[in-house]
Amino acid sequence: MIMIPDYLQTDFYSGKTNDLIKFVINDSVEVISGDYKGYLCAVISIENIEPEVELLLERGDDGSFIKVRQANLKLLESQHNL
């Protein structure tokens, strides 16, 4: 597992997206493809950045945690600082 650089963690937890990480903590997302397609979730943390960004999500239906590739997510409610 590759260490996630501090600047990515800082941006993520302060609500700032960047070129690599498109979601931030507590963003409401829908899984649009893959094993968990259709689930509504909240973004909790960055799990991996290579080979692709993977995020830890909390499912809205039962509170369980799942890991999903960022590419499989769609933002439902923006909280990003522009």
Secondary structure, 3 states (H helix, E strand, C coil): CCCCCHHHHHHHHCCCCCCCCCCCCCCEEEECCCCCCCCEEEEEEEEECCCCCEEEEEECCCCCEEEEEHHHEEEEECCCCC
